[in-house]
Amino acid sequence: MKIAIIAGRGDFPIQIARENPDAFVLCIEDHSSTSTFKNNSEVISLNDPLSWIAVLKKNEITHLVMAGKINRISNEKFHNNRLSHDLIKKTFSLGDNLALNLIEDFFNENGFEIIPVSSMLKDCFFTKGFYKEEFFSKELKNFVIQNARFGSNFLNKMSEFDSGQSVVVSNSIVYAIEALEGTDEMIIRAGELYNNYFQNSIFGPVLIKIPKLNQNFNMDLPVIGLETIKKCNELGFSSIVLSSKGTLITEIDIVKNYLKKNKFCIFAI
């Protein structure tokens, strides 16, 4: 088995490549760079799926993992390239999960197997419950549990529409739902609402980030890292709710040190 990491934006692909030095890295143009990796790597255009296959076969790849944020192709780039593959054209009218299923089918048809990114990491999930429960009052924990129940039910119902994996809530009020802008931009939007209108609340809002129902775990899992947690803390959020089996944590030891030092609340369901 020879594995390639399809590397999008962010630190997550870098961590996976560092922990798996024999893996090949397929860098997506304008998302990641070969100079970032010590692994063997090449750059491909997101707009040209046939080049993906050619590079993978040249390097005798058999299995693939997807890692990092991959932005949709802009209309300008799409229309400027008349040779765009039908696969790219089809994804324009699909939600994230359906688009990723289509891409997985494309790789399978060309002889590659997608494997879960979690299989490449030693430790990437929080266990169920509160991390460092002793830091937090009974009142805060009850507040977080109540909002975890409300927010996860909300996201499960939204799964039917193949929308985002995150929502910010507080006392049955929905501050923001993740859309195409991504989690961090949604957090900023929710933080502004909280600080402008709800700062007198006893506890700050709660970010819930969990997989959708029927999510393709091989292609896409929600990921949270240190910068997202810092942003929540700085904006006055009380806590983050994650899935103990479905929300990946990048550089989890660094994250745990930050949580202990700052006594920020993480609750895994």
Secondary structure, 3 states (H helix, E strand, C coil): CCEEEEECECCHHHHHHHHCCCCEEEEECCCCCHHHCCCCEEEECCCCHHHHHHHHHHCCCCEEEEECECCCCCHHHHHHCCCCCHHHHHHCCCCHHHHHHHHHHHHHHCCCEECCHHHHCCCCCCCCEECCHHHCCHHHHHHHHHHHHHHHHHHHHHHHHCCCCEEEEECCEEEEECCCCCHHHHHHHHHHHHHHHCCCCCCCCEEEECCCCCCCCCCCCCEECHHHHHHHHHCCCCEEEECCCCCEECCHHHHHHHHHHHCCEEEEC
